[in-house]
Amino acid sequence: MRILLVEDEPKAGEYLRKGLSESGYVVDWVRTGADGLHCATTEDYDLIVLDVMLPGMDGWLVISELRKTHSTPVLFLTARDEVEDRIKGLELGADDYLVKPFAFAELVARIRTLLRRGPIRESDLLHIADMEIDVMKRRVTRNGERIDLTTKEFSLLHLMAKRQSEVLSRSLIASQVWDMNFDSDTNVVDVAIRRLRIKIDEPYAPPLIHTVRGMGYVLEDRT
């Protein structure tokens, strides 16, 4: 199991990193909210241990941004024990809340409980501009109108939506959607993007699928 630890206090961070590693987890430790959000949205984690009081981007803002695209379980750590703070964390999408100081054994027990809840569920609904993607029903609408996609087209759009605003290379898209190694002589990705644009972008404004020359493609609202 892979855990992302976001804790700015050096002694606490090192203590938790070492303890969780000795408990059998693979731990990535970062010290700022910005670094935590970047890791959480670009890497795959089974759980995130997130301190609330962080310099710059605090834990509240990190989880607010994270929940727009990811449903990775989050365990908040905080020195604040007010009921209002706990409610705020849970309403923002936290899965559990542990007040400092705490016994390390309790932290491990709570982590195990969260991880036993089952596979991580992605957000059921993804939004970008006026487009909505219902992941469970595999339904896409834009401006309230239903858009029919093939299985591969939906997989491609879903991948781009999960990682919206991130430039995805052709090789990454090929491996994720077609489970194939990218061959420079194969234009399967470009053809699929072209077909997706015809359905997603041409009938509507603004366009959401953009080409980044020499790098790949990105799904984002540039208005």
C-alpha positions, 0 to 999 in steps of 0.5 A, spaced: 500 500 500 502 506 498 501 512 502 502 520 501 504 523 507 503 531 507 507 534 513 511 540 514 514 539 521 520 535 520 521 531 526 513 529 526 514 528 518 520 523 519 517 520 525 511 518 521 514 516 515 519 511 519 513 508 523 509 507 517 514 504 513 516 500 518 508 498 518 509 495 511 507 501 507 510 505 502 511 512 504 512 518 500 513 524 504 512 532 502 512 538 506 508 543 503 501 543 500 502 545 493 507 539 493 502 534 496 497 536 491 501 535 485 503 528 488 496 526 489 494 528 482 499 525 478 501 519 482 497 513 484 496 513 492 492 508 496 491 513 502 493 520 503 495 523 510 494 530 510 496 535 515 491 541 516 496 547 518 501 547 512 505 553 509 502 557 503 496 552 501 493 549 507 490 542 508 483 545 507 485 548 500 489 541 498 483 537 499 478 542 496 482 542 489 483 534 490 476 532 490 475 536 484 478 530 480 480 524 485 477 520 491 483 518 494 481 517 501 484 522 506 486 522 513 486 529 516 491 530 522 490 537 526 492 540 532 485 543 532 480 540 536 474 544 535 467 541 532 467 546 527 474 544 524 472 537 524 465 538 520 469 542 515 474 537 514 469 532 513 464 536 508 470 538 504 471 530 503 476 528 508 474 520 510 477 521 517 480 526 522 485 525 527 487 530 533 494 531 535 497 529 539 495 522 538 498 515 539 501 512 533 498 505 534 491 509 533 493 512 526 495 505 524 488 502 526 485 508 522 489 507 516 487 500 516 480 501 517 480 506 511 484 501 507 479 496 508 473 499 506 475 497 499 477 499 492 478 507 491 472 509 488 473 515 483 469 521 482 462 518 479 461 525 476 467 529 472 466 536 470 469 541 465 466 547 463 459 545 460 461 538 460 459 532 465 462 525 465 458 520 469 463 515 470 458 509 473 453 510 467 458 511 462 454 517 459 457 524 457 453 530 456 455 537 454 451 543 454 445 538 457 446 534 450 447 527 450 454 525 446 454 518 444 461 515 444 464 508 443 468 504 448 475 507 446 472 514 445 469 514 452 476 511 455 480 516 452 475 522 454 475 519 461 483 518 462 484 526 459 478 528 464 481 525 470 488 528 469 485 535 466 490 540 465 495 535 464 499 534 458 498 527 456 503 524 451 501 519 445 505 514 448 501 514 455 495 515 452 496 509 447 498 504 454 493 507 458 487 506 453 489 501 448 494 497 453 499 497 447 507 500 447 507 506 442 509 505 435 511 512 432 509 509 425 502 508 428 497 514 428 491 511 432 492 516 438 491 522 433 485 519 429 482 517 436 483 524 438 480 527 431 474 523 432 473 525 439 474 532 437 468 531 432 463 529 437 466 533 443 468 540 441 466 541 434 458 542 435 460 546 442 464 552 444 469 553 447 474 547 445 476 543 450 481 538 447 488 542 445 494 539 442 501 541 445 506 541 439 511 536 440 508 533 447 501 531 446 494 533 448 491 536 454 483 537 456 482 543 459 477 549 459 482 555 456 476 561 457 
